[in-house]
Structures are given as structure tokens and as C-alpha cells.
Amino acid sequence: MARPRAGAGLLVALLAFVVAAAAAAGGGGRKMASHGEGTDLKASPGAPAPAGGSAAQFRGQARLPRFATPRRYELRLRPDLVACTFTGSVAIAVVVSAPTRFLVLNAADLSVNRASIRFQSLAPTEVVFFKDDDVLVFGFSKQLPLGEGVLQMDYNGTLNDQMRGFYRSKYQYKGKERNMAVTQFESVDARRCFPCWDEPAFKAKFKLTVEVPSDLVALSNMPVANSTFAGPIKTVSFRESPLMSTYLLAVVVGLFDYVEGMTSKGTRVRVYTQIGKSNQGKFALDVAVKSLDLYKDYFDTAYPLPKLDMIAIPDFSAGAMENYGLVTYREVALLFDDKSSSESSKQNIAITVAHELAHQWFGNLVTMEWWTHLWLNEGFATWMSHLAVDSFFPQWNIWTQFLDGTTTALKLDALSESHPIEVEIHHASEVDQIFDAISYEKGASVIRMLQSYLGAERFQKALASYMKKFAYSNAKTEDLWAVLEKETGEPVKDLMTTWTKQKGYPVINAKIKGNDMEIEQAQFLSDGSSGPGTWIVPITSGCGYDTQKKFLLKLKRDKMVIPSQCSDRKKGGNFWTKLNINGTGFYRVKYDDELAAALLNALEAKKLSLMDRIGVVDDSHALSMARQQTMASLLRLLYAYRGETDYSVLSHVNSVTVSVARISVDATPSLAGDIKQLLIKILLPTAEKLGWDPKKGESHLDAMLRPLLLTALVQLGHGKTINEGIRRFNIFLRDRNTPLLPPDTRKTAYLSVMQNVSSSNRSGYDALRKVYRESAEGEERLNVLGILPSCRDKGIVLESLNFIFTDEVRNQDAYILLRGVQIEAREIAWNWLKENWERISKIFSTSSLLGDFVKTVVPLFTSNEKAAEISKFFATRTKPGFERTLKQSLENIRIGARWIEGIRSEPKLAQTVRELLGKP
């Protein structure tokens, strides 16, 4: 990262270097002046401030003290897009509520002009910065007056290239590279743009002014109040914002086109793009307008701002960011082109837009009090986005696809290194790690479970009450439970606390005993052990979909009376029953042999719903990994899906086949080829029915299913599919508009080409690199990027991995290239990662990007010896921001190693594979 440049001697470089320990400040702090040393007291959030004491009392604290709080920021920024620097000044209206001589706030990567610092007329006598905490302490010679005063200062910083804080993004305009200035403040990076109280609970109003070149567009959360011009520079002042958290402030400066729409209530909505791409914003615009109208009605609360802008940013670390009134996106998450974008891209854009706009209520209007409650933002936005998209596009069966996320969360939450939904955050460096499947997908899944238990109408009414009660303020998880309890009369807190305050989830063991079904819960862990957790579980069951039984399992074990209609079926030999109907509960189910056999018969007779067909195969896969079920039984179950035609179901089946194919390479090398042939046999009938060419009037889901199945067949080594992919790719090279290779199936063709690539036969590889360079579309480039290392040739794999270090690959996209590494090339990738770790750590310095490298390469292995080697390598290289990711990746290796032991001990596996292969 470029360091801020200091000017005259009065500038204090606050983050330009690692500072030595100062006697009064403790290690990691630099003391600029010393007055009135005192006892090293510890100030906790909300505690009264000591009138004296030293600045050291504020070091190493999880939260900022609350004896002084901001009410309003007047912020002025002047970015230099050529030098990639910026200057700023800030005046903060601060309320001092307890006796103190200190002001304590956050700053990072800034140089503050000490002579400019004033609180009212007082200049600080000491300025101390704690680098490890991003905490800036101003000490004054006497107690500060109680009540409101103004803290002001001037500073400068660098428009960095780390995609956080105030940074630069590169784009092309008329054949030349230019810079735009962009902000990304969530979770704790507003402090890299201006000194502030950078915690969600410190809501304030913001009055922003920017000075920019006259030909550029400047955008922020609020509409422009006025603009004045002075030669080549214009000064743009924005209207004052409502109360909001610092992480939601946003500024973007560059050259843009836009398309515009209007909600039913007259709110102006725009989608900003690079010059010449505005037509690609029309689909997202339509979704945005509909989303604002839907959420207004659902929450019974109007959208709070006078406008909504959405903008595509070329360099962007997240998928999107919900800044109040100015939502920023990766280009592929916002822009859709009818000619070059796939159906899956269209769906992803709709979900992403609906997710970010749900945040305008859940997150922005009502904000979590602290990062422990992040799931209130992300879990609800994930759930709401599916509710909205299902309303707009019911033919997409989006609630069935919702189970993709549930499965992801179940897999992560079955690790001992998982974490509760409500996870304690003790330091800012820990926050990024919890933007994961627990906060998002598990959060959304338990919301779906709760809504199913309470009923949709009661749930919606309660959420509307919650939104009104906490508008423009902050809330904790227990605040939501309190409102839901009051509105519904149900014991929501007792029920949901078991799901949010402890990690993991149960497996429900079910067995028949007479006319009863005995059920018992135990915490499910993928390593085969059973954890100590117990839950209040909303159980649903049925032997059909006309009548369902619901009850709360509050004990470790209980029993259910089998309904009479089910008992009658049992007597007639046509009995089956299913727990967790349609996967509304966040738990797995393990059936005894009698129930499992009956359920398999029901599956083969096509009596199960789409969601239940998904649940059965996902549970079986998880139980097999945990060695609570055999691989042979999993393969028999998979075979029952032969001829399945639904996209969502086959998406889950395909995920299981990928897992089985991978583990078989290590577990049973001599049988791996036959297992792959069996998996091909399962997927091939539907793939052949769909073919390569889209059919007129076919559904959105069939358009997504085609590439899913064709790509799976290529990965399994199906020669006919590979050859056809190569044939179509060669035609595509001659004619990029050929109907033989539309956007949906191009990735499959690219993967086919890579199957025959080697250092001595690299024409296909070079052709793909050419497609990458010549394509102007983000989705197309990412498709190629994710394919380049997909071969076994060491030279090609290394060349592809080193491509990450060139200017042709944006930092945000590096992990996509890594995802293309095949299991046969994992050792090459691991050695490359070790040899280049220092370089990678410098280029991809943010913890989330480093975590992507770890979780993409490390889990490719399945031996305890490799886990030990990897652990040893990272013993001196781990950073707090990806420590949890590393532990989870290592645990997955050990789970794989244990699964292999179980597979090798199965006496009838080979017989089962041959038997299934021999079936007509």
C-alpha cells in the first residue's frame, strides 16, 4: 500500500509507519506531546471518562468510549485523480456527556495537520495514535466543556489500490486509461477517508462537499444541493443526509452515463455505468424500481431518501455495497446485456439488486448496534431478496434455489471452527471474517424457519412494527425478538436464542417403533463427532403434502404419533414419511433403515416435492462425509435421480457428484474411473435431452440447467461432450456471434478446450487468452479466467497462476482464477502459493482477499500429513483477518482424510458401483 505523503513539519503522519512504544501510551502508540501523566485506566464503552489519566487507557479496547459522541459531520474532500491523493477537512459536532479531557475516534492511513486540530478554541496538548487499533486520541490540558462542541482538522491521504476506504478504480475512456475515485467503507474503512467515530452505533448526519474536475460526475448518498465552477474545478455540495452510520457514507467521482426510472411514489432511480454501457443498466433499473415499491409496502415504511443511485465500479472487492442512496456494484453484478450475458447472470443481478435495496431498510434505516448483530443486516437482506425476486419472477422457483444457500451454511456450520450467528467481535480486525455463510445464508435460513413457524402474515406485520420502532437508530438481535414476541404472542426469544447464540445445528435421528416415530437430536459435525448443543427445533413431518404435523422439539428426545392416514399406508406397504418438509428447518435428518428405504421408494416414485428431493440428497451426502452412512448407500440414492429434470434439484445432485468424484480419486484410485462413469450415467440422460442448442421458448431454468450439466460432463471426462465443446469453440473463434455458442454454454466449451491443453499443445490456451484480452464484457472475461488453470500440465498451470500478477487481472478477480485449479494440479498450486506468499500478502493486503487464496487452494487436499504441513507454513504467517478461514480450511482437509478411511473400509463399494453401472 502506498504511504501518505507528509508535507510541512506540522503534519503528523498518523499511519505512515509502525511507531515505537511511548512510555505513557504503551506498545504500538506514538505520543506527540506529554502533559499530566496519570493512572493507566481502562475505559469501557459507556463508562464515564476519567477527567485525567493517560491516553494509554484507550489502547486495545474493543469499542470506542461513549463519553463523547458525534452528531453531525461537515466533510470536504478534494481528490487528485492523477496523483492519486486527496486532501480533506472535517468539522464534527460532538456532544460531550461526561467529564473528560480526551476525544477518542478512529483514523487509518491519513496524515493529519496537527496545527489544524481544534475542539472549540482548544488545541490538543497531546496527539496519540494506536496503530494496531486504528484509534486516535486527542488529549487536552483541561476538562472539555459538557454539551455540544465542534472538533475540526485538516488531513491528507492516498487514493489507494486496495479497494477499501477512499480508493482509485481504473477504467478505459476513448482508448486511454483513467482513474475514478470510489469509497468502500464497510466494515471499518470510513476511517481511511476521514477521522471519525467509525462504529455502527455512532449515527450522525453528514454534509458533504467535494472539489473535482469540472468534466467529471460526482455522486454521493444525497442529491446535489448546488455546484459552483472555478476554472477547471467545480465544487459540488450535497444535501445533508439523515442519521446514518459511517460505513454507509459514499462518494464516487468519474465519467458516467446513466438510465433513469421512477417508483410509484416518485422516487428517482438511476443506474450509472461507464460511457457507452447505459443500456446494460436497464434490467437492474427495472428490478430496483420494483424492489423499492415492494419493500415500501412490505415494511409499511416509505423509502427514506429522495433518490436512489446504483453504479457499476470496475474495481470492487465485494459483490455490491448498500451505501444509503448510492449503491455500488461490481460490473458483473449490475450490468446485463441481452446478447452477451447468461441467464444465470441475469438471475444473479436480480438477487443482488434486491439484496442491496432490502438493506435500505434492514441495515440503513435500522442498523445493527454492533458487528455481533451483522446477521440482522445480511441474513434479512438475503431472505428479503428471495421474497422480492420470487414476486417479480415466479417462474424462476427462487425459493427452491434458496436451498443452495442453506446447504452452503449447513456445510460451514458443521465445522467445529464455525461460529454463532451472534458472534462476539473484540477487535476491528475480526469483522471481515464474519461476512460469511453463517451471517448471510444461515441467518436467512433461520429467518425462513421462523417465518414458517409464525406464519407469513404475522411475521410481516411484526417486521413492519420493528422497522417503525427502530427507524434511524440501532437495534440488537434481542430487540427484534421482543417485537416479534409482542406482536405474535409466541416464545420467539426462547426459540431463536438457541439458533443465534450457539454455533452448529442438530441432526434429527428418526426411527419407527410401533405406531410412533421416536426422534432424538444431537449436534451434527462433519468430523463424525457429536457436539454438546441442543436446540428448540420446529419439526415438520408428513407422509404426503395434504396434511403435515408441526411441533416444537424442546427436549433431546421425544416421540410423535404417526397420523392415522400414514399408519394405514404402513399397513398397505406403501408407507413413507418425511421430516423437515420442504427444508424449512435448519437441521439434517437421519432415518433408520426402514424409513430410509421407504423414502427412497417415494423418491423413485416421484412423490417428493422439489425441495424435499434436494433435502434428501444433501442430508445423505453430509451423513456420508461424517461416516454415519456409507458411500455405497449415497451412490444408490444418487442413482435414483437419473432422469431428474429440475434445475434446482440437479444443481444439488451435481454438487454431490463433484464431491464424490473428487474424494474417490484419493480414496479408491482404482475405482475412481468407474465412479466417474456412474456419475456420467446419472447426469447424461437429461443433458442429452437438453442438448447444446437453446430451444425457442424454453424456460429460464432449462437455460441454466444446460451449462450446469454439460460442464459437469466435461469435468467427469465425457469424451463426446468434450469433443463437441471443442468443435463449437473453433467455430466461435472464427465468428464471435455464432448461434452455436451462446453466452450460456461458452464456459463449457472453454473447459472442453483446456482438457487437451499442454505446454507442447497450447493453441487452445493461447486462443482463450486472446478471447480474454479482446472481450469487453466482464462476465465473458471471468468465464475465461476461471478456466485457464484447468489442466494438469505444470507449465500451463503456473503460467495461469502467475497471470494474477499482471495488469490484465484485477485484484478482485484473482480468486476466480484460483478456483479453476483441478485436483490433479493441487500440489502445483500449493507450491506456487508458498513460493509467492510474501508477494501475494503485499498485493492483496486486505484480509478478505488473502482469505480467498487460502480457502480456494487449501481444501483441495485430503490428508492429515498435508494439513500438518499447511498448518506449519502458516504458523508464522497468519493474520487475524483470515485466521478463522485457515482453521476452517484445515478442518475440511481432516474431514476429507477421515471420510477416505471410511470409504476404504467399505466391503461392498466396488460391487455397488458395478451393479449400478450394469443397470439398463
N, C-alpha and C positions, 0 to 999 in steps of 0.2 A: 504493500500500500504506500502511495506517495505521502510524504510527510508534509504537514502545513509549513508554509514558509514564513518565518518571523521577519518583521520589519525593523522599526527603530527599537532602541534599547528598552522602551517602556512596554513592549509586547512580551507577554508571558506565554511561552509555548506550553500549553497545558497537557498535551498528549504527544508531543513530538519525540519523547524519549522515556526510557524507563528510569524513574527517579530513585535516588538513594533514600534510605530511611532517614527521616528527620527525628530528632530527639523527642519532640512533642507529638509528632504525627504518627510514629510507628512506621514499620516497613511498608514500602510502596507509596509513601506520601512525600510530597515536596512542600516544605514550608517556606513561604515567601517573606514572611516577617514574623516576629515573635513578640507578643505582648500578653502579659497576665497569664502565665502558666498555672495550671490547676490540676485537680484530680482527674484521672482518666476514667470518666464516667461513660456508661453505655446508655444511649438514648434509644428507646424502642418507639415504633410508630404509635402516635397518640399520647406518648408520655410527655409530661411537662419538660420544657427545655431548661437546663441549668443556666442560671444567669452568668456563671463564669465557666471554668473548666477549659479544656483544650479542644482543638479540632479533632484530636485522635478519637474522641468518643463516638464519632460518626463513621469510623472506618469499619468495614466488614459487616455492616448491617444489611439485613435482607430488604428493608424498606427505608425510604426517606422518613425523617421525623415529621410530625404534623403540626408543630408549633407555629409554622408559617406556611400558608397555602396560597397558590396563585388564583387570581380571579379573571385576569384579562392580560393577553399578550398583544403588544403592538410591535410587529416584526417587519423589518425591512431587509430585503435581500437583493444583492446585485451579483448575478453570476457572470463570469467571463468564460464564454464557450470556446474561446481559442486557447487561452492559457489553462483552462480547466481549474479555475479557482473561484472563490466567491467571497464577498465581504458581507457583513451583516451587522445590524444593530437591533437590540431588543429592549423594550421597556415593559416591565411586568408589574402589574398591580398586584401587590402581595398583602395578605391580611395576616398580621402578627397577632396570635391569640394567647400567647403565654410569654412570661419574661424570658428573654434570651438576648445574647449579643451575637448570635450566629444566624446566617442564612445558608441552607444546605440544599443543593439541587444537583442535577446531572449535566455532564458535558463529556464529549469524547471527540478526539481528532480536530479540536479547534484551538486557535491561538487568540486569547483574549487580551485586549489592550487594557492593562491594569489601571492606567490613568483615567480610563473612561468609566470605571465601576463606581456607581453611586447608589446608595439607598436613601432616598430623600436627599438631604445635603451631606450625608455621611459617606466618607471614603473608608473602605476596609483597611484595617491595620495589618491584617494577615490574609493571605490567599493560599489555601492548601488544596492540592488535588490528590485524590487517591485513585491511582491508575487502575488497579485491579477491580475497583468498584464503580468506575466512571462517576465518582462523586466529587463535587466541587464545593468547598466550604469557604465562605466569606466570614471572617471574624472582625468585629468592630470593637472600638475601645470602650464602649459603654452599652448598656442595655438599649434595645431598639424600642421606639415608642409603640405601644399597643394600638391596634387598628390598622387601617389600610395605608400603605405607602408604595412608592414606585422604585423598583430595582431596575437600573439600566446599565448597559455596557455595549461596547463595540468589539467586534471579533472578525476573524477571517478563517477560511478553511479551504479544502481541496474538493473539487468535484471528482470523487474517487471513481474507480472502475470495479468496485466490489458489489454493486447493485444493492446498496443499503445506504441509509442516510440521504444526503444530497449528492447525487452521482451523475455521471455522464453516460448517455447511450449513443451509439453510433448509428447513422443511417445514411443512405445514398440520396442525393438530390442533384439531378441533371449530371449524373456521371461522377460526381465528386462526393467524397465522404465528409459528413458534417456531424456535429455534436448537438444533442439536445440535453437539457438539464431535467432531471427527474428525481422525485423523492420516493423512498420506501422506508417508512418509519416503524411498521410493526415488525418485531415486537418492541424493541428497546433502542431504536435508532433515530428518533427525533433529536436526541442529544447530540448527534453528529451534524445537525444543521443549525441548532441554536441551543444555548444553555436553557434548561427548562426543568420543571418537575415532571419527569418522564415516567409516570406511573398512571394506570388507567383511572384510579380514583381521583386524581387531581384534575377534574374537569374545569375548563375555563373557556372564555370567549377569545377569539383570535381576529385581529385586524391586520391584514397582510398587505404589504406594498412591495412590488418588485420593479427593478430597473433593468430593462432588457433592450436588445437591438430593436429598432423600430419596425423591421420587417418580420419579426417573429410573433408567434401567438403565445400568450401567457395565460395559463389556466390555473385555477385553484378551486377550493371547495365551494366558494360562493361566487355569484355573478360579479362582473366588473362594476365598480361604483363610478370610476372616472379614469381617463387616461390623458396624460399631458406629454407633449413632444418637445425635445430639446436636441435638435440636430439628429444624429444617428441613434439616439437613445430615447426610449419612451418610458415613462413612469406609470405603472398600472396599479391602481388601488382597488382592492376588492371589498365588498360589503362585509360587515362584521358577522362572524359565524355565531350560531347558538352555542351553548355549553357543549363541549366535547373533549375527549381525551387527546393527548398529544399525538398518539400513534395514528390518528385519523386525519391529521393535517396533511395537505398535499399541494405540490407545485409542479407544473410541467411547463417547459419553455422549448419551443421548436417551431418547425414549419408543418402545418397540418391542413388537411381537408376535413369536411365533416358531412354527415347526413343528419337530418333532424326530424323529430316526431313530437307528438303531444299526447299526454294522457287525457282521460275523460274529464279530469278536473283542471286541465290547462297547465300542467307542469311540463316545461320544455325539456326534452330529452335529446341529447346529441351523441353520436359516435364519431370520434376523431381518429383519423388514420394518417399515414404518410400520404404525401401528394400523389394523386392518381389512383388511390385504393379505396376511395369512399364508398363505391358500390358494394364492396365486400363487407361493409358495416351494416347493410340493410337488414339481414336476418337477425343479428344481435339487437338491433334497434327495435324490431318488432317484438322480440321476446322481452326486452326491457320495458317497453310501454305496457305490455300486458301484465308483466310482473308487478309493476308499481300499482296498477289498478287492483290486481288480485290481493296483494298484501294489505292495501288500504282497507279493503272490505274484510279480510280475514282477521286483522288485528283491531278493526274498528277505530283506526287511528290514521290520520292523513300523513302522507309523506312530508317530513318536516321542512324541507328546503325548497327554495324557489326554482331550482333547476337540478338536472342530473346529467353529468357528462361521463362518458366512458371513452377510454383512449387506449390504443394499441401501442405498446412500447417494445422496440426491437430487443433490448437487453433487459431481462426481467427475471428475477430469481424464482419467484413463486408463480403459480398459475394466474393468479389475479389478486388484487387487494382492494378492499371495500372502502377506501377513503370516502368520507362523508361528501357526497355530491360530486366527487371526481374519482371514479373507479378506474384503476389501472389494470391492464391485462398484458400477458404475452400475446403476441400477434396471433398465434395459432388458437388461442382461447377466445378470440373475439371476431376474427375475420373469416368469412365464408364466401367461397367462390363457386358458383354453380358448375363451372367447367373443370375446376382442378381440385375441389375439396371432396372428401369422402363423406358417406352417411354417418360414420362414427364420429367424424369431426363435427358435423352438424349437431349431433346429439350432445357432444361434449361442450360445445359453445352454449347451447340452451341451458344445460345444467349449471355451467359456470356462471353465466349471467344471472340466472335465477338465484344461485347461491349468494353471490355478492350483493344483490339487491335485497335479499332477505336480511342481510346484515344491516341495512339502513335502519331497520327496526331492532332486530336482535343483535346487538353489538354496538351500534352507533347511538341510537336513541336511548336504549337501555344497555349499559355497558357493565361487563363483569367488574367486580370490585378489585380483584387481583388475579394474576395469571393462573392461580389454582382453579379458578372457575372458567377457564378458557372454553371448556366444553359448552357453556351456555351460549357462547358465540358460534362455535364451529359445529357442534352437534345439531343445534337447531337450524342453522343455515343449511346444513346438509339435508336434514329432513324436510325443511320447507321447500328446498329447490326441487325435490322429487314431487311434492304435493303440487307445486306450480306447473312443472313440465307435464305431469300427468293430466292436468287440466287443459293445457294447450295442445298436447299431442297424445290423446288417449290411446291411439293405435300403436304407440311405442311400448306399451306394457312396462312403464318405467318402474312401477313398484316391484315387479318381478326382478328387474335388473338391480333394484336397490339391494337385493341379497348379495350381489357382488361385494359391496362394501361390508355387509355383515360378515361374510366369510373372511374377508381380509382382517377384520377386527377380531374375530374368533381365533384366527391363527396366531395373531400377535399376542392376544390376551391369554393364550395357553402356555406362554413362556413364564418361567419364574422371574425373568427380568422385565416383565411387563410393569405397569403402574396403574394405580386407581384413576378413574375419570377425574376425580378431585385430587390432584397431586400437589403436594407441598413444594413450593418454589422458594428456595432460600437465597438465591442469587440470580442476578440478571442473566448470567451466562448459561443458566439452566433452562431458560424459557424456550429456546428454539427446539429443544428435544421433544417437547410435548405437542408440537404440531404434527401429530401422527394419527394412526388409525384408531387409537383409543379416544382421543378428543373429538375426532371427526366421526368415523364410522360407528364405533361403539356408542358414542354419545347419541348419534342419530338412531341407532338400533334400539336403545333403551327408551328413547322418546316414542318410537313406534310401538314398543311393547306397552308403555304406559297409556298411550292413546287408545290402543286396542282394549286395554283393561277398563279404562274410564268411559270410552265411547267418544266418537268424533265430535259430537255437538257439545258435550260438556267440556271436553278438552279445549276446543276453540274458544268457548265463552270465557274460560278461566285464563287463557293466554291473553285475551283482549284486556281483561281486568289487570293482569300483571303488567302489561305494556303501559296502561294508563297510570298505574300506581308509581312506577319507577321511571317514567319518561324524564329525560335529561339528567338522570342520576345513575347510580351504580347499584348493582344487586349481587348477592351471593346465591349459591345454589339453594340454601335453606329458605331464602326469600321466595323463590319460585314454588317450592313445596308448600309453603304456608298459604300462598294464594290458591294453589290447586286444592288444598285441603278445605279451605274456607268455601270455595265455590262448589265443590263436589261432595263434601262430607265423607270422603274416603280417606283411609290412613296412608296418604301418599308419602309422607316423610319416612315412616317406618319401612314401607315397602322399598322406596327408591334409595334410601341410605345404604341398603345392603348392596346396591349395584354401583353406587358412585364413590363410596368411601373405602372400598376394598377392591383389590385387583382380582382379575380372574372371573370365572363363571362355573356353574355346575354341569356335570353330565348326569342326566336322569336315567338311572338303571330301572328298566321295567320288566316285570315277569308276571306270567299268569299263574294264579293259584285259585282253582275252582272258578267261581264267578267273579272273582276280584282280580284287580291288577295291582300288584304291590310295586310301589315306586320308592326309590331311595336316591338322594342327591349326594354327590361328592364333587369336590373341586376337580376340574379336569385340567391336566397338564400334559403337554405333548411328550414329556420325557417318561411318561408311564406312571409317575408317582401321583399321589393324591394329596392336595393341599388341605389346609385347615378350614377353608372358607365355607360358610353356609349362607344361603340366600332365602328371601321370601320370593318364591317363584310362581308367576302366573302360569298355571298349567292349562293347556287346552288339549282336548282329545276328541276322537270321533272315529267311527267305522264307516263314515261317509261324510258328506258335506251338508246334509239336510239338518242334522242335529249334532250339536257339539256340546261337550261338557267343559265347564270352566271352574277352576277353583284355585285358591292360593295354597301352595305347599309351604307351610311355615316351619315344619319340623324336618329333621334329617330324613325320616322315612314316614310313609303314610300308605294308605291303600284307597283305591277307587272301586266302586261297584260298577261292573261292566253293564251298560244300559241293556234293557231287555231286547231291543232290536239287534244289538251286537251279539247277545247270548244266543238268540235264535239263529243267527248266521253261523255261530260257532257250532251249534248242533247240526246244521246242514252242511258243514265242511267248507263254507265259503266265507269264513271269518277273517277279518283283518282289522287292525286298529292303528291309528297314527297319533303320536303325541306331538305337541308343538305345531298345531295346524297352521299351514302357510308361513311357517318360520317367523311368527310374530314375537316369539320369546328368544332371549339371548342365552341359549343353552343348547347343549347337544343331548342326544338320546341314544342309549344303548339298549337294544331289545334282547330278550332271551331268544333261544333258538326257535321256539315255536312262533313267537311274534315276528321275528326277522324273516322266517320262511313265508309266513302269511303276507307280510308286507312286500316281499319280492314278487309273489304271485299277483298282488294287486298292482304292482308297478308294471309287470309284463302284460296284465290285462288292461292297462291304460286307465286305471281307476283313480290315480292320484292327480292332484292339481299340478300346475307348472311349478309353483313354489315348493310343494311337497316333494316333487321329483328332484328338485335341487337339494332340499334338506337331507334327503336320504343318502345321496351320493356324497355330499360334503361331510356328513357325520361319519359315514363309513370310511372315508379317506382319513379323517382325523383319528379315528379309532385304530386304523391300521398303522398309522405312524406311531401311535402310542403303544403299539403291540397289544392292544386289547381286542384285536381282530386280525385274522390272517390276510396276507396278500392274496392268497387264493380266493378267499371269500370276496375280497374287493374286486378282483378280476371278474368273478361270476356276476357280481352286481353290475359292473360296467357293461358287461355283455348284454344285459337287459336293456341298455339304452341304444342298442343297434337299431337303426331306423328312426330314432328320435329326430324331430324336425324343428323344434323350437329353438330360437337363437339363445335365449337366456339359459335354458337347460343345458344345451350343448356347450355354451361358454364355460359352465362349471365342469361338465364332463371333460372338456378339453384341458382345463387346468389340472384336473386329476391325472389325465393321461400323460401330460408333460412331467408331472411329479413322478409317476410310476416309471416312465421311460428313463428318467434321469437316475433314479435310485437303482434301477436294475443294472445299469452299466457298472456300478460299483459292487452291488450285492451279488448278482449272478451273471457275470460276464458271458458265460457260455449260453445262457438262456435269454440274454438281452435282445438278441436279434429276433427270436420267436415272439417275445413280448411285444416288440415294436410291430411285428406283423399282425398280432392280435389287435393291437390298438388301431392299426390301419383298417382292419376288418370292421371294427366298430364304427369308425367315422366315415368310411368310404361310401356307403350307400346314399346317404344324404348329400354328400359332396358331389357325387356323380349326378344326382337328380338336379342339383342346382347348376352344375356346370360352371364354366368360366365366364360366360356372357350374361349380362343382366337381361332380364325379361321385361317386356313392356308392362307397366302397371304393377310390378312386383312390390311387395311391402318393404318398408324401411328395415324391418328386422331381417328379412331374407337378404337384403342388400348388405347387411353387416355380417350375416352368417356365412356368406360365400367366402370372403377372405379369411375368416376365422378357420374354416375347415380346410381350405386349400393350403394355408400357411402351416397348419398342424400336420398335414400330409407331407409337405416338404420337409419339415423338421424330423419327421419319422422316417424319412428316406424313401418315400414312394416315388419310384423312378418315372412313372408315366406323368405324374403331376410336375415333377422337376423338369422333365423334357419339354412339356407344354409351356411352362413358365419361361424357359429359355427361348423357345420359339417366339413367343409373343414379345419378349423383351427385345429381340433382334429386330422385329418389325417396328416396335416403338422407337428404337434408335433412329430408324430411317424416317419415321413420321410420328412426331410427338403428339399428334392429335388423333392417332388411330383409335377407332372404337374397340379394337381388340384388347386394349389395355387401359381401361378407365381408371380413375383415381382409386377406387375401392380395391382393386386387385394388383396394383403396381407393387406393393410391398412384397406380395407373394412371389411375383416374378423376379424382383431383385434378390430375394433369398434363394430362389432357384439358381440364379446365375452364380451366386457365391459357393454353391455346393461343388462346383468344378474348378474353382479358382486355386491356383498355386503360384509360387514365385516364378515357375517356368511356364505358366499358362495364365497370365494375368490380364488378358484382353478384357474379360468381363469386369474385372475390378476397376481397370482404368476407365471403362465406359461408364461405370456407376459414379466414379469420381467426377467425370465430365458432366453427368446429369446433375450432380450436386452443385457444381460450380455455375451451371447455366440456368438453374431453376431460380425463379424469383419468389416462389411460393414457400412459405415456412413449413407447411405440412409435408410437401414433397422432399424438401431438404432433410427433414427429420427422419422420414422413412428411409432415405438412403443412408443417413448417418448411423441409424440403428442396425443396419445390415452389414456395414463394411468389415467388422472383425469376425463375421460369421463363417469361419472356415477353420481348418486345422493347421494350415501352413504357418509356421512360426514367423517367417519373414513378413507375410501379409498381415498377420495379427499385430505384430509390433509396429508395422508401418501405420496401421489404422489407429492404434492406441496413441502413437506419437502425433497423429493428426490433431489430437486435442490441444497440443501446444502451439498450433499455428493460428494465424489471424482468421483463418477460414471457419473456425468453430467458435461460436460464442460460449463463454464460460457456463452459461445456464444450461447448455445442451450437452456438456461433456458426459454426463451420466447416461444419456441416451445411447451414446456410442458404446459405453461400457456394457450396457445391457445386452448387446449383441454377441458378447463372448460366449462361445459354446463350451460345454462341459469338458470337451476334449482339449480345449486350449486354456483351461483354468490355471495350470501351472505357469504358462507363459504370462498370463495376465497378473498373477500374484508376484512373480519375479519382477515384472515391469513396475508394479505398484511399489514394491520395496525399493527398487533402484531409483525411482523418481519421487519418493515420498516428500523429500525436502522441497523439491521444486513445486510439487502439487500443493503443498501446505502454504507456500508463498503466493501462488497464483489464485488458489481457491481458499482464501483465508477464512471465509465465513464458515461457521460450524456446520450449517445445513448442507453446503456443497461438499465439504470434506466427508460428511456422513454418507452422502450418495456414493462416493468411491468405496467406502467400507462395506456398505450393505449390498452393493452390486457384485463385488468380487469375492468377499469372504465366504458367503453362504454357498458358493459353488462346490465347496469341499465337504467331505463326509467322513473324516477320520479324526479320532481323538488326538493322534500324533500331529496332524496339521493344525488342529485347534490350539495345541500347546505351542507350536511354532509361531502361529499368528499372534497369540497372546504375548509371547515373549518379545516379539518385534515391537508391538505397540505399548509395551510396559513403560517405556520412557518417551512415548510419542503421543499419548492420548491427551486430548483437550476436553475440558468439561462439556463443550457443546456437542460432542459426538460419543461421549463415554457410554451412554446408555445404548446407543446404536451398535457400538462394538460388542458390548456384552450380549445383546440380543443375537447378533450375527454369530458369535462364538457358540451360544447355546443352540442355535439351529444346526451348527455343524455336529455337535454332540448328539442331538436328537436324531440326525441322519445316521450317525455311526451306530446308535442303538437300534434303529429301525433295520439297518443292514444285518445286524446279528440275528434279529428275529426272522427276517426273510430267509436267511441261510439255514435256519433251523427247521423250516417248514418241509416236511417229508413229501407232501403231495403237490407242491407248486408246479413242478415240471409236468406232472400228469394232468393237472388242471389246464395248463396252457395248451398242451397238445389236444386235450379233449375239446376245448373251446375253438381252437383252430380247425379242428376236424368237423365241426358242426356245419350243416349246409346253409 
